[in-house]
């Protein structure tokens, strides 16, 4: 599991990614102080976005499923962007 905690500045309070390493799927858990639109991207080590989708986060805890079945084994960065806030977490696909 990879996680980060940020001060409550209108952005993300807590973000975690599990399992890590992942095989077919991973879960991105996000706690936010208010409802907001966000974008989740998976980026390979060449900087290419291999998946992207928009999500609606509700106040409090949220879980976003990440489908990794079609990805080649390797290291990726999961990016979560919402408003002026963003976080990037590294994940290994086996």
BAVEXZA-30085 format. One record per atom (N, C-alpha, C, O): residue number from 1; residue in three letters; y, x, z. Coordinates in steps of 0.1 Angstrom, whole numbers, plus 5000, padded with zeros to 4 digits. Each point is the difference from the previous one (the first is absolute). Layout:
NODE   k   r   yy   xx   zz
NODE NUM ALA    Y    X    Z
...
//
This chain:
NODE   k   r   yy   xx   zz
NODE   1 UNK 4988 5008 5000
NODE   1 UNK 5012 4992 5000
NODE   1 UNK 5012 5009 5000
NODE   1 UNK 5001 5010 5007
NODE   2 UNK 5009 4986 4985
NODE   2 UNK 5013 5006 5000
NODE   2 UNK 5010 4990 5005
NODE   2 UNK 5000 4988 4995
NODE   3 UNK 5009 5016 5014
NODE   3 UNK 5011 4990 5004
NODE   3 UNK 5013 5007 5003
NODE   3 UNK 5000 5012 5002
NODE   4 UNK 5010 4980 4999
NODE   4 UNK 5013 5005 5003
NODE   4 UNK 5008 4989 5007
NODE   4 UNK 4998 4988 4998
NODE   5 UNK 5010 5016 5011
NODE   5 UNK 5009 4991 5008
NODE   5 UNK 5014 5004 4997
NODE   5 UNK 5004 5012 5001
NODE   6 UNK 5005 4979 4996
NODE   6 UNK 5014 5002 4997
NODE   6 UNK 5008 4992 5010
NODE   6 UNK 4996 4990 5005
NODE   7 UNK 5016 5015 4998
NODE   7 UNK 5009 4992 5008
NODE   7 UNK 5003 4986 4993
NODE   7 UNK 5000 5000 4988
NODE   8 UNK 5002 4990 5020
NODE   8 UNK 5003 4987 4994
NODE   8 UNK 5014 5000 4994
NODE   8 UNK 5010 4997 5008
NODE   9 UNK 4992 5006 4980
NODE   9 UNK 5013 5000 4993
NODE   9 UNK 5001 4990 4989
NODE   9 UNK 5007 5002 4990
NODE  10 UNK 4985 4987 5011
NODE  10 UNK 5000 4990 4990
NODE  10 UNK 4990 5003 4989
NODE  10 UNK 4998 4992 4991
NODE  11 UNK 4994 5018 5011
NODE  11 UNK 4989 5004 4991
NODE  11 UNK 4987 4998 5007
NODE  11 UNK 4998 4991 5007
NODE  12 UNK 4993 5018 4990
NODE  12 UNK 4986 4999 5005
NODE  12 UNK 5000 5005 5014
NODE  12 UNK 5006 5010 5003
NODE  13 UNK 4987 4984 5006
NODE  13 UNK 4998 5004 5014
NODE  13 UNK 4988 5009 5001
NODE  13 UNK 5001 5011 5006
NODE  14 UNK 4988 4984 4988
NODE  14 UNK 4987 5008 5000
NODE  14 UNK 4993 4998 4987
NODE  14 UNK 4999 4988 4996
NODE  15 UNK 4995 5023 4999
NODE  15 UNK 4993 4999 4988
NODE  15 UNK 4987 5008 5002
NODE  15 UNK 5001 5012 5004
NODE  16 UNK 4987 4983 4992
NODE  16 UNK 4988 5007 5001
NODE  16 UNK 4991 4997 4988
NODE  16 UNK 5001 4990 4994
NODE  17 UNK 4991 5020 5002
NODE  17 UNK 4991 4999 4989
NODE  17 UNK 4986 5004 5004
NODE  17 UNK 4998 5010 5006
NODE  18 UNK 4992 4981 4992
NODE  18 UNK 4986 5003 5004
NODE  18 UNK 4991 4992 4990
NODE  18 UNK 5004 4990 4994
NODE  19 UNK 4984 5015 5004
NODE  19 UNK 4995 5013 5005
NODE  19 UNK 5005 5011 4991
NODE  19 UNK 5005 4998 4989
NODE  20 UNK 4995 5014 5016
NODE  20 UNK 5004 5011 4993
NODE  20 UNK 4991 5012 5004
NODE  20 UNK 5001 5005 5011
NODE  21 UNK 4990 5000 4980
NODE  21 UNK 4999 4997 4986
NODE  21 UNK 4995 4986 4997
NODE  21 UNK 4993 4994 5009
NODE  22 UNK 5010 5000 4979
NODE  22 UNK 4996 4987 4996
NODE  22 UNK 4990 5001 4988
NODE  22 UNK 4999 5010 4993
NODE  23 UNK 4993 4980 5005
NODE  23 UNK 4991 4999 4989
NODE  23 UNK 5005 4990 4990
NODE  23 UNK 5005 5003 4990
NODE  24 UNK 4993 4984 5013
NODE  24 UNK 5003 4989 4991
NODE  24 UNK 5013 4993 5003
NODE  24 UNK 5007 4994 4992
NODE  25 UNK 4997 5007 5021
NODE  25 UNK 5012 4992 5005
NODE  25 UNK 5006 5007 5012
NODE  25 UNK 4993 5007 5007
NODE  26 UNK 5020 4990 4995
NODE  26 UNK 5006 5004 5012
NODE  26 UNK 5010 4989 5005
NODE  26 UNK 5002 4991 4992
NODE  27 UNK 5002 5010 5020
NODE  27 UNK 5009 4990 5006
NODE  27 UNK 5013 5007 5004
NODE  27 UNK 5000 5010 5008
NODE  28 UNK 5011 4984 4988
NODE  28 UNK 5013 5005 5004
NODE  28 UNK 5005 4990 5010
NODE  28 UNK 5003 4988 4997
NODE  29 UNK 4999 5016 5016
NODE  29 UNK 5005 4991 5010
NODE  29 UNK 5015 5004 5003
NODE  29 UNK 5003 5011 5001
NODE  30 UNK 5005 4978 4999
NODE  30 UNK 5014 5002 5001
NODE  30 UNK 5006 4991 5010
NODE  30 UNK 4997 4988 5000
NODE  31 UNK 5011 5017 5009
NODE  31 UNK 5008 4991 5009
NODE  31 UNK 5014 5001 4997
NODE  31 UNK 5006 5011 4999
NODE  32 UNK 5000 4977 4999
NODE  32 UNK 5015 5000 4996
NODE  32 UNK 5007 4990 5009
NODE  32 UNK 4994 4991 5005
NODE  33 UNK 5019 5012 4998
NODE  33 UNK 5008 4992 5009
NODE  33 UNK 5004 4986 4994
NODE  33 UNK 5004 4991 5007
NODE  34 UNK 4996 5008 4979
NODE  34 UNK 5004 4988 4994
NODE  34 UNK 4993 4999 4986
NODE  34 UNK 4995 5009 4995
NODE  35 UNK 5004 4978 5000
NODE  35 UNK 4993 4998 4987
NODE  35 UNK 5008 5007 4989
NODE  35 UNK 5012 5001 5001
NODE  36 UNK 4981 5005 4990
NODE  36 UNK 5006 5007 4989
NODE  36 UNK 4990 5002 4988
NODE  36 UNK 4988 4999 5001
NODE  37 UNK 5018 5002 4987
NODE  37 UNK 4992 5004 4988
NODE  37 UNK 4998 5015 5000
NODE  37 UNK 5009 5007 5004
NODE  38 UNK 4979 4997 4991
NODE  38 UNK 4997 5014 5000
NODE  38 UNK 4992 5003 4987
NODE  38 UNK 4995 4992 4994
NODE  39 UNK 5005 5021 5003
NODE  39 UNK 4992 5005 4989
NODE  39 UNK 4990 5010 5005
NODE  39 UNK 5004 5010 5007
NODE  40 UNK 4983 4989 4989
NODE  40 UNK 4990 5010 5004
NODE  40 UNK 4995 5007 4987
NODE  40 UNK 4997 4993 4990
NODE  41 UNK 5003 5020 5010
NODE  41 UNK 4996 5008 4989
NODE  41 UNK 4990 5010 5004
NODE  41 UNK 5000 5005 5011
NODE  42 UNK 4990 4998 4980
NODE  42 UNK 4991 5011 5002
NODE  42 UNK 5003 5010 4989
NODE  42 UNK 5000 4997 4988
NODE  43 UNK 5003 5015 5016
NODE  43 UNK 5004 5011 4991
NODE  43 UNK 4990 5011 5001
NODE  43 UNK 4997 5005 5011
NODE  44 UNK 4999 5001 4977
NODE  44 UNK 4991 5011 5000
NODE  44 UNK 5008 5013 5002
NODE  44 UNK 5012 5000 5001
NODE  45 UNK 4981 5011 5000
NODE  45 UNK 5007 5013 5003
NODE  45 UNK 5008 5005 4988
NODE  45 UNK 5007 5010 5002
NODE  46 UNK 4992 4984 4987
NODE  46 UNK 5008 5004 4988
NODE  46 UNK 5013 4992 5000
NODE  46 UNK 5008 5002 4992
NODE  47 UNK 4994 4989 5018
NODE  47 UNK 5012 4992 5001
NODE  47 UNK 4999 4987 4992
NODE  47 UNK 5010 4993 4999
NODE  48 UNK 4978 5004 4996
NODE  48 UNK 4999 4988 4992
NODE  48 UNK 4996 4988 5009
NODE  48 UNK 4991 5001 5008
NODE  49 UNK 5016 4988 4990
NODE  49 UNK 4997 4988 5007
NODE  49 UNK 4988 4993 4994
NODE  49 UNK 5000 4997 4988
NODE  50 UNK 4989 5002 5020
NODE  50 UNK 4987 4994 4994
NODE  50 UNK 4999 4986 5004
NODE  50 UNK 4991 4993 4994
NODE  51 UNK 5016 5002 5016
NODE  51 UNK 5000 4986 5005
NODE  51 UNK 5014 4997 5006
NODE  51 UNK 5006 5009 5006
NODE  52 UNK 4998 4979 4991
NODE  52 UNK 5013 4995 5006
NODE  52 UNK 4999 4985 5001
NODE  52 UNK 4996 4993 4991
NODE  53 UNK 5009 5002 5021
NODE  53 UNK 5001 4986 5001
NODE  53 UNK 5011 4996 5011
NODE  53 UNK 5003 5008 5009
NODE  54 UNK 5002 4980 4989
NODE  54 UNK 5010 4995 5009
NODE  54 UNK 4993 4992 5011
NODE  54 UNK 4991 4992 4997
NODE  55 UNK 5014 5009 5015
NODE  55 UNK 4994 4992 5011
NODE  55 UNK 5011 4994 5009
NODE  55 UNK 5011 5005 5000
NODE  56 UNK 4986 4985 5006
NODE  56 UNK 5009 4993 5010
NODE  56 UNK 4995 5004 5014
NODE  56 UNK 4989 4996 5004
NODE  57 UNK 5019 5011 5004
NODE  57 UNK 4997 5003 5014
NODE  57 UNK 5007 4990 5009
NODE  57 UNK 5011 4996 4998
NODE  58 UNK 4981 4999 5011
NODE  58 UNK 5006 4991 5010
NODE  58 UNK 5003 5007 5013
NODE  58 UNK 4994 5011 5003
NODE  59 UNK 5014 4984 5005
NODE  59 UNK 5004 5006 5013
NODE  59 UNK 4988 5003 5008
NODE  59 UNK 4991 4991 5002
NODE  60 UNK 5007 5021 5003
NODE  60 UNK 4989 5004 5008
NODE  60 UNK 4990 5008 4992
NODE  60 UNK 5003 5007 4991
NODE  61 UNK 4984 4990 5013
NODE  61 UNK 4989 5008 4993
NODE  61 UNK 4996 4994 4987
NODE  61 UNK 4998 4988 4999
NODE  62 UNK 5000 5021 4991
NODE  62 UNK 4995 4996 4987
NODE  62 UNK 4989 5010 4996
NODE  62 UNK 5000 5012 5004
NODE  63 UNK 4990 4983 4988
NODE  63 UNK 4990 5009 4995
NODE  63 UNK 4999 4998 4985
NODE  63 UNK 4999 4988 4995
NODE  64 UNK 5002 5023 4998
NODE  64 UNK 4999 5000 4985
NODE  64 UNK 4988 5007 4995
NODE  64 UNK 4998 5011 5004
NODE  65 UNK 4993 4982 4989
NODE  65 UNK 4988 5006 4995
NODE  65 UNK 5003 5008 4987
NODE  65 UNK 5007 4996 4992
NODE  66 UNK 4987 5016 5008
NODE  66 UNK 5002 5009 4988
NODE  66 UNK 4987 5001 4993
NODE  66 UNK 4990 5006 5006
NODE  67 UNK 5009 4990 4981
NODE  67 UNK 4988 5002 4993
NODE  67 UNK 4999 5014 4993
NODE  67 UNK 5009 5003 4992
NODE  68 UNK 4982 5005 5012
NODE  68 UNK 4999 5013 4996
NODE  68 UNK 4988 5003 4991
NODE  68 UNK 4997 5011 4997
NODE  69 UNK 4995 4978 5000
NODE  69 UNK 4988 5002 4992
NODE  69 UNK 5002 5007 4987
NODE  69 UNK 4991 5008 4996
NODE  70 UNK 5019 4989 4997
NODE  70 UNK 5002 5005 4986
NODE  70 UNK 5006 5014 5000
NODE  70 UNK 5002 5006 4990
NODE  71 UNK 5002 4999 5022
NODE  71 UNK 5007 5013 5001
NODE  71 UNK 4989 5012 5000
NODE  71 UNK 4990 4998 5006
NODE  72 UNK 5013 5013 4987
NODE  72 UNK 4992 5011 5000
NODE  72 UNK 5001 5007 5014
NODE  72 UNK 5010 4999 5007
NODE  73 UNK 4979 5008 4998
NODE  73 UNK 5001 5007 5013
NODE  73 UNK 5011 5010 5000
NODE  73 UNK 5003 5006 4989
NODE  74 UNK 5004 4995 5022
NODE  74 UNK 5011 5009 5001
NODE  74 UNK 5010 4996 5010
NODE  74 UNK 4997 4991 5008
NODE  75 UNK 5015 5015 4993
NODE  75 UNK 5010 4997 5009
NODE  75 UNK 5011 4992 4994
NODE  75 UNK 5004 5003 4989
NODE  76 UNK 5001 4987 5018
NODE  76 UNK 5010 4991 4995
NODE  76 UNK 5011 4998 5011
NODE  76 UNK 4997 5003 5012
NODE  77 UNK 5014 4992 4984
NODE  77 UNK 5011 4997 5009
NODE  77 UNK 5002 4985 4999
NODE  77 UNK 5002 4995 4989
NODE  78 UNK 4998 4998 5023
NODE  78 UNK 5003 4986 5000
NODE  78 UNK 5014 4999 5004
NODE  78 UNK 5004 5004 5011
NODE  79 UNK 5004 4990 4981
NODE  79 UNK 5015 4998 5003
NODE  79 UNK 5003 4985 5003
NODE  79 UNK 4995 4991 4993
NODE  80 UNK 5012 5007 5017
NODE  80 UNK 5005 4987 5004
NODE  80 UNK 5015 5000 5000
NODE  80 UNK 5006 5007 5008
NODE  81 UNK 5000 4985 4984
NODE  81 UNK 5015 4999 4999
NODE  81 UNK 5005 4986 5003
NODE  81 UNK 4994 4991 4994
NODE  82 UNK 5016 5008 5014
NODE  82 UNK 5006 4987 5003
NODE  82 UNK 5015 5002 5003
NODE  82 UNK 5003 5007 5010
NODE  83 UNK 5006 4987 4982
NODE  83 UNK 5014 5002 5003
NODE  83 UNK 5003 5015 5000
NODE  83 UNK 4998 5007 4990
NODE  84 UNK 5009 4998 5020
NODE  84 UNK 5004 5014 5002
NODE  84 UNK 4989 5008 5007
NODE  84 UNK 5003 5012 5003
NODE  85 UNK 4985 4982 5000
NODE  85 UNK 4990 5007 5007
NODE  85 UNK 4988 5004 4991
NODE  85 UNK 4997 4992 4991
NODE  86 UNK 4997 5019 5012
NODE  86 UNK 4988 5004 4993
NODE  86 UNK 4992 5009 5008
NODE  86 UNK 5004 5007 5009
NODE  87 UNK 4983 4993 4988
NODE  87 UNK 4990 5009 5007
NODE  87 UNK 4990 5004 4990
NODE  87 UNK 4996 4992 4991
NODE  88 UNK 4998 5020 5010
NODE  88 UNK 4990 5005 4992
NODE  88 UNK 4989 5005 5008
NODE  88 UNK 5002 5008 5009
NODE  89 UNK 4985 4988 4989
NODE  89 UNK 4989 5004 5007
NODE  89 UNK 4989 5006 4990
NODE  89 UNK 4998 4994 4990
NODE  90 UNK 4996 5017 5014
NODE  90 UNK 4990 5006 4991
NODE  90 UNK 4986 4994 5003
NODE  90 UNK 4997 4997 5012
NODE  91 UNK 4995 5000 4978
NODE  91 UNK 4987 4995 5001
NODE  91 UNK 4991 5007 4991
NODE  91 UNK 5004 5004 4989
NODE  92 UNK 4984 4998 5015
NODE  92 UNK 4989 5007 4992
NODE  92 UNK 4990 4990 4996
NODE  92 UNK 4995 4992 5008
NODE  93 UNK 5003 5007 4979
NODE  93 UNK 4990 4991 4994
NODE  93 UNK 4987 5008 4997
NODE  93 UNK 5001 5010 4993
NODE  94 UNK 4988 4986 5013
NODE  94 UNK 4988 5007 4998
NODE  94 UNK 4992 4994 4989
NODE  94 UNK 4989 5005 4997
//
